[in-house]
Amino acid sequence: MPTRALGVINRRGWCQQRLPERGEPVLLRARLAAHVEADSPFALELLACMHQQGQMGFAKDHREAARLFRRAAKLGKPRANVRLGLLKLEGSKGVRQDPDGALAAFLSAARAGDVYGQYLAGRVLLDDESDAEGSTRQAIVLWEAAAE
């Protein structure tokens, strides 16, 4: 199952981005809110990570994280699709396990040139037993693109 194969990647904590040491958390949250309001894809992804990890005073909320990752991805942040795909692949509170949705998110990131999206889409395709030959061929194509 893809979840087992990719669990190590997700546990590495891709969303554990470090915030600057200086500055008050209230000030940092206010500045972040202004950027989120302005539809900054980076700020949306960062806020999603904070919700996913329960950082900076935000409660852990995977559903809100998924919503923000989707919004960041629509605004051109391919890595947000990777993170959304990992949430869907693993399944968590507020986000149901959806391997097909995870693959779609990874493929969207892969089409945008995201190397992790290419790798993870290949992993999910390789673990798909319904179309072994076609999936294997597509996985290899994705991994070759990632290696370039």
C-alpha positions in Angstrom: 0.0 0.0 0.0 1.4 3.5 -0.9 0.9 4.8 2.7 3.4 2.3 4.0 5.9 2.9 1.2 5.8 6.7 1.6 5.4 6.9 5.4 9.0 7.6 5.9 8.9 10.6 3.6 6.0 12.1 5.5 7.5 11.6 8.9 10.6 13.6 7.9 8.5 16.7 8.6 8.4 18.6 5.3 6.3 21.2 7.0 8.6 21.8 9.9 9.8 25.1 8.4 11.6 27.2 11.0 10.4 30.7 11.7 12.8 33.6 12.5 13.9 33.5 16.2 13.4 37.3 16.7 10.0 39.0 16.7 7.0 38.4 18.8 4.7 35.5 17.7 1.7 37.9 17.6 3.6 40.3 15.3 4.7 37.4 13.0 1.1 36.0 12.9 -0.2 39.5 12.0 2.4 39.9 9.2 1.6 36.4 7.9 -2.2 37.2 8.0 -1.6 40.2 5.8 0.3 38.1 3.3 -2.4 35.4 3.3 -5.1 38.1 2.8 -3.1 39.3 -0.3 -3.1 35.7 -1.6 0.6 35.1 -1.3 1.2 31.4 -2.2 4.2 31.2 0.0 2.3 32.6 3.0 -0.6 30.3 2.4 1.7 27.3 2.3 3.5 28.4 5.4 0.2 28.9 7.3 -1.0 25.5 6.1 2.2 24.0 7.5 1.6 25.8 10.8 -1.9 24.3 11.0 -0.6 20.8 10.1 2.1 20.9 12.8 0.3 23.0 15.4 3.0 25.7 15.4 2.9 29.4 16.4 -0.2 29.1 18.5 -2.3 27.5 15.8 -4.2 24.3 16.8 -3.4 21.2 14.8 -6.0 21.2 12.0 -5.3 19.0 9.0 -8.6 19.9 7.3 -7.6 23.6 7.4 -4.1 22.7 6.3 -5.5 20.8 3.3 -7.7 23.8 2.4 -4.8 26.2 2.5 -2.5 23.8 0.5 -5.2 23.6 -2.2 -5.4 27.4 -2.3 -1.7 27.8 -2.5 -1.5 25.2 -5.2 -4.1 27.1 -7.3 -2.0 30.2 -7.0 1.0 28.5 -8.5 2.8 26.7 -5.6 3.5 23.2 -6.8 5.0 22.0 -3.5 1.6 22.8 -1.9 0.2 20.0 -4.1 2.9 17.7 -2.8 2.0 18.4 0.8 -1.7 18.1 0.0 -1.0 14.7 -1.6 0.9 13.5 1.5 -2.1 14.5 3.7 -4.5 12.6 1.4 -2.2 9.6 1.1 -1.7 9.2 4.8 -5.2 10.2 5.8 -5.6 12.1 9.1 -8.1 13.8 11.3 -10.2 15.9 9.0 -8.6 14.5 5.8 -9.8 11.2 4.6 -7.3 8.8 3.1 -7.6 9.1 -0.7 -4.8 7.5 -2.7 -6.4 8.6 -6.0 -6.6 12.2 -4.8 -3.0 12.0 -3.6 -1.9 10.7 -7.0 -3.8 13.6 -8.7 -2.1 16.1 -6.4 1.4 14.6 -7.0 0.8 14.5 -10.8 -0.3 18.2 -10.7 2.9 19.1 -8.9 4.9 16.9 -11.3 3.5 18.6 -14.4 4.6 21.9 -12.8 8.1 20.5 -12.6 8.3 19.7 -8.9 10.9 17.0 -8.4 9.2 15.6 -5.2 5.9 15.5 -7.1 7.5 13.5 -9.8 9.1 11.1 -7.4 6.0 10.6 -5.2 3.7 10.2 -8.2 6.1 7.5 -9.5 6.0 5.8 -6.1 2.2 5.7 -6.0 2.0 4.5 -9.6 4.6 1.8 -8.9 2.6 0.6 -5.9 -0.6 0.5 -8.0 -1.3 -3.1 -8.8 -4.3 -2.6 -11.1 -2.2 -1.6 -14.2 1.3 -2.9 -13.4 2.9 -2.5 -16.8 1.5 0.9 -17.7 2.0 2.3 -14.2 5.6 1.1 -14.1 6.3 2.7 -17.4 4.7 6.0 -16.3 6.7 5.9 -13.0 10.0 5.5 -14.9 9.1 8.5 -17.1 8.4 10.6 -14.0 11.6 9.5 -12.3 13.7 10.3 -15.4 12.2 13.8 -15.4 13.0 14.2 -11.7 16.6 13.1 -12.3 17.2 15.7 -15.1 
